[in-house]
Amino acid sequence: MNLRSDPRKARRPSRELVIVGIGPGSAEYLTREAVDVLLGADRIWFRFSSHPVYPWLETQGKEPKSFHGLYDIPQLGYHDIYRFIARALIHDTKRHGRVVYALPGNPHVLEMTTKLLRRDSEREKVSVRTVLGISFLELMYSILGIDPGDGIQVLDRYHIKWCAKHPDHSMFDGHVGIIVGQIGAAPVDGRQSGLTLADVVVRGLTTVFPPSHRVTLVWSTGWPDYANPSRTFRLNELVEQLDQLEGEFASLYVPPIKPNRWRQ
């Protein structure tokens, strides 16, 4: 029996795509592992160049690239953008051997491209590794004084969109607090209906909550200060409130109709 390894396999370069969570704000939120991976990488892709870690890396002598421009193409829906990003990253990894993909927050929290990359990586013979980061949820808990142990539901626009279309089969409970991530004021998928994500969120939530229910919006002011102010208002004022904001990172907290008393 020949126990020697095949020299052709030994020469074959490894193909590793490292998905790095870069946290919900400035570089101070980066984990030590994330800093080491980013500073040691030759090829770094961001989904958004507006995240403050992007210019921070430039000050460290890095030259990150971004898919930000895809969002300015009217013909592309969000699913089209995500699929394009996943294909491009896998292609770049197969070509160069090792690529880093930097994502806001935690790569496993409300992130479609992570799901697509993990699904397609085995077929494409690319190894995918994730470096965890602080998600926007930890930031929301801190800003609003929420203990998730009291019960919390975390939803994205797709859950809310489904609820708006199926009011008799709601996916959420009005007696448990809800965090809706990534709502923004951008159009919904397809960009043909004229509805924004905020419109869809209001339609979905008002199947359970009254229009006058008080909710709290938390958003980012963007680079360079990247502060996270919050504002409380009625649910039916959400579209108007979002129209006043500039920036892409906004999340909504909807307190329960009747809070649980068992922990009090």
C-alpha positions as CSV (number, residue, x, y, z in Angstrom):
1,M,0.0,0.0,0.0
2,N,1.3,3.4,-1.0
3,L,0.8,5.7,2.0
4,R,2.3,8.8,0.4
5,S,-0.1,11.6,-0.4
6,D,-1.0,12.5,-3.9
7,P,1.4,15.3,-4.9
8,R,-1.3,16.9,-7.1
9,K,-3.6,17.2,-4.1
10,A,-0.7,18.6,-2.0
11,R,-0.2,21.4,-4.5
12,R,-3.9,22.2,-4.7
13,P,-4.4,25.6,-3.0
14,S,-6.9,25.8,-0.1
15,R,-10.1,27.8,-0.7
16,E,-11.3,29.5,2.4
17,L,-14.0,32.2,2.7
18,V,-13.9,33.8,6.1
19,I,-17.1,35.7,7.1
20,V,-16.3,38.2,9.8
21,G,-18.9,39.9,12.0
22,I,-17.7,43.5,12.4
23,G,-20.2,44.6,15.1
24,P,-23.0,47.2,15.2
25,G,-20.8,50.3,15.1
26,S,-17.2,51.6,15.4
27,A,-14.1,49.5,15.4
28,E,-14.2,49.4,19.2
29,Y,-17.0,46.7,18.9
30,L,-14.7,44.4,17.0
31,T,-13.6,41.2,18.7
32,R,-9.9,40.5,19.0
33,E,-10.3,37.6,16.5
34,A,-12.0,39.8,14.0
35,V,-9.2,42.4,14.2
36,D,-6.6,39.7,13.6
37,V,-8.4,38.3,10.6
38,L,-9.1,41.7,9.0
39,L,-5.6,43.0,9.5
40,G,-4.1,39.8,8.2
41,A,-6.3,39.6,5.1
42,D,-5.2,40.5,1.5
43,R,-8.7,40.6,0.0
44,I,-11.6,42.1,2.0
45,W,-15.1,42.6,0.8
46,F,-17.9,44.5,2.6
47,R,-21.6,44.4,1.9
48,F,-21.8,48.1,2.9
49,S,-18.9,50.6,2.6
50,S,-20.8,52.9,5.0
51,H,-19.9,50.8,8.0
52,P,-17.2,52.7,10.1
53,V,-14.9,49.6,10.1
54,Y,-14.4,50.2,6.4
55,P,-12.6,53.6,6.7
56,W,-10.9,52.3,9.8
57,L,-9.3,49.5,7.7
58,E,-8.2,52.1,5.2
59,T,-6.3,53.9,8.0
60,Q,-4.6,50.6,8.7
61,G,-3.3,50.4,5.1
62,K,-5.9,48.0,3.8
63,E,-7.8,48.4,0.6
64,P,-11.3,46.9,1.2
65,K,-13.9,46.6,-1.6
66,S,-17.7,46.9,-1.3
67,F,-20.9,45.7,-3.0
68,H,-22.6,48.9,-1.9
69,G,-23.2,50.0,-5.5
70,L,-25.5,47.1,-6.3
71,Y,-28.2,48.7,-4.1
72,D,-28.3,51.7,-6.5
73,I,-29.4,49.6,-9.5
74,P,-33.2,49.9,-9.7
75,Q,-33.7,46.7,-11.7
76,L,-32.2,44.5,-8.9
77,G,-34.3,43.2,-6.0
78,Y,-32.8,42.3,-2.7
79,H,-32.7,38.6,-3.5
80,D,-30.9,39.3,-6.8
81,I,-28.3,41.3,-4.9
82,Y,-27.8,38.7,-2.3
83,R,-27.4,35.9,-4.9
84,F,-24.9,38.1,-6.9
85,I,-22.8,38.7,-3.8
86,A,-22.7,35.0,-2.9
87,R,-21.7,34.0,-6.4
88,A,-19.1,36.8,-6.6
89,L,-17.5,35.8,-3.3
90,I,-17.3,32.2,-4.1
91,H,-15.8,33.0,-7.5
92,D,-13.2,35.3,-5.9
93,T,-12.3,32.7,-3.3
94,K,-11.8,30.0,-5.9
95,R,-9.6,32.4,-7.9
96,H,-7.5,33.8,-5.0
97,G,-7.6,31.1,-2.4
98,R,-8.6,33.1,0.6
99,V,-11.1,36.0,0.9
100,V,-12.6,37.8,3.9
101,Y,-16.2,39.0,3.8
102,A,-17.1,41.6,6.4
103,L,-20.7,41.9,7.6
104,P,-22.3,44.3,10.1
105,G,-23.2,42.8,13.4
106,N,-23.2,39.0,13.7
107,P,-23.0,37.0,10.4
108,H,-25.7,34.6,11.7
109,V,-28.3,37.2,12.6
110,L,-30.7,38.3,9.9
111,E,-28.1,37.9,7.1
112,M,-29.2,36.2,3.9
113,T,-25.8,36.1,2.2
114,T,-24.4,34.0,5.0
115,K,-27.1,31.4,4.4
116,L,-26.5,31.4,0.7
117,L,-22.7,31.0,1.1
118,R,-23.1,28.2,3.6
119,R,-25.6,26.5,1.3
120,D,-23.4,26.8,-1.9
121,S,-19.9,26.4,-0.4
122,E,-19.9,22.6,-0.3
123,R,-21.0,22.3,-3.9
124,E,-18.3,24.8,-5.0
125,K,-15.6,23.1,-2.9
126,V,-15.0,26.3,-0.8
127,S,-14.5,26.2,2.9
128,V,-16.6,28.7,4.8
129,R,-15.6,29.9,8.3
130,T,-17.4,32.5,10.4
131,V,-15.9,34.9,13.0
132,L,-18.7,36.0,15.3
133,G,-19.4,39.6,16.1
134,I,-21.7,41.6,18.4
135,S,-25.1,41.8,16.7
136,F,-27.5,44.8,16.7
137,L,-29.6,42.8,19.2
138,E,-27.1,43.3,22.0
139,L,-27.1,47.0,21.2
140,M,-30.9,47.1,21.3
141,Y,-31.0,45.3,24.7
142,S,-28.5,47.9,26.1
143,I,-30.1,51.0,24.7
144,L,-33.7,50.1,25.6
145,G,-33.0,48.2,28.8
146,I,-34.5,45.0,27.5
147,D,-33.8,41.6,29.1
148,P,-34.4,38.9,26.4
149,G,-35.0,36.5,29.2
150,D,-38.4,38.1,29.7
151,G,-39.3,36.9,26.1
152,I,-38.5,38.5,22.8
153,Q,-39.3,37.8,19.2
154,V,-36.8,38.8,16.5
155,L,-38.2,39.3,13.0
156,D,-37.1,40.7,9.7
157,R,-39.0,42.3,6.8
158,Y,-39.8,38.9,5.2
159,H,-41.7,37.7,8.3
160,I,-43.6,41.0,8.6
161,K,-44.4,40.9,4.8
162,W,-45.8,37.4,5.2
163,C,-48.0,38.5,8.1
164,A,-49.3,41.5,6.1
165,K,-50.4,39.1,3.4
166,H,-51.9,36.5,5.8
167,P,-53.5,38.4,8.7
168,D,-55.4,35.3,9.8
169,H,-52.1,33.4,10.4
170,S,-49.9,35.8,12.2
171,M,-46.4,34.6,13.0
172,F,-45.9,36.6,16.1
173,D,-47.5,37.1,19.5
174,G,-48.6,40.5,20.7
175,H,-48.0,39.6,24.3
176,V,-44.2,39.2,23.8
177,G,-41.9,42.1,22.8
178,I,-40.8,42.2,19.1
179,I,-37.6,43.5,17.5
180,V,-37.9,44.1,13.8
181,G,-34.4,44.4,12.2
182,Q,-33.3,46.1,9.0
183,I,-36.6,47.9,8.3
184,G,-35.2,51.1,6.8
185,A,-37.2,53.2,4.3
186,A,-36.1,51.3,1.2
187,P,-38.6,49.8,-1.2
188,V,-39.6,46.2,-0.8
189,D,-38.3,43.4,-3.1
190,G,-38.9,43.9,-6.7
191,R,-39.3,47.7,-6.3
192,Q,-42.4,47.7,-8.4
193,S,-45.1,48.1,-5.8
194,G,-44.3,51.5,-4.6
195,L,-44.4,50.2,-1.0
196,T,-41.5,50.8,1.4
197,L,-40.4,48.3,4.0
198,A,-41.9,50.6,6.6
199,D,-45.3,50.4,4.9
200,V,-45.1,46.6,5.0
201,V,-44.0,46.6,8.7
202,V,-47.0,48.8,9.7
203,R,-49.4,46.6,7.7
204,G,-48.1,43.4,9.3
205,L,-47.9,44.7,12.9
206,T,-51.4,46.3,12.8
207,T,-52.8,42.9,12.3
208,V,-52.0,42.3,16.0
209,F,-51.3,45.8,17.5
210,P,-53.5,48.8,17.5
211,P,-52.3,51.7,15.3
212,S,-51.8,53.9,18.4
213,H,-49.4,51.3,20.1
214,R,-46.2,53.0,21.2
215,V,-43.1,51.7,19.5
216,T,-39.4,52.8,19.6
217,L,-37.1,53.2,16.7
218,V,-33.3,52.9,17.1
219,W,-31.1,53.9,14.2
220,S,-27.5,54.8,13.3
221,T,-26.4,58.3,12.4
222,G,-23.6,56.8,10.2
223,W,-20.0,57.7,9.8
224,P,-18.1,59.4,11.4
225,D,-19.8,59.6,14.8
226,Y,-22.0,56.5,14.4
227,A,-24.3,57.4,17.3
228,N,-27.4,55.3,18.0
229,P,-30.3,57.6,19.0
230,S,-33.8,56.4,19.6
231,R,-37.3,57.8,19.4
232,T,-40.7,56.6,20.6
233,F,-44.0,57.3,18.7
234,R,-47.2,55.6,17.6
235,L,-47.0,52.6,15.3
236,N,-49.0,54.3,12.6
237,E,-46.4,57.1,12.5
238,L,-43.5,54.8,11.5
239,V,-43.4,55.7,7.8
240,E,-43.3,59.4,8.6
241,Q,-40.6,58.9,11.2
242,L,-38.4,56.9,8.9
243,D,-38.8,59.4,6.1
244,Q,-37.0,61.9,8.4
245,L,-34.0,59.6,8.9
246,E,-30.9,59.3,6.7
247,G,-29.0,56.0,6.9
248,E,-29.5,52.3,6.3
249,F,-29.3,50.8,9.8
250,A,-32.6,51.1,11.7
251,S,-34.5,48.6,13.9
252,L,-37.9,48.8,15.7
253,Y,-38.9,47.7,19.1
254,V,-42.5,46.9,19.7
255,P,-43.3,46.3,23.4
256,P,-45.9,43.7,24.3
257,I,-49.5,44.8,24.6
258,K,-49.6,43.4,28.1
259,P,-46.1,42.7,29.5
260,N,-45.4,39.5,31.3
261,R,-45.7,39.9,35.0
262,W,-44.3,36.6,36.1
263,R,-40.7,37.9,36.5
264,Q,-41.8,41.0,38.5
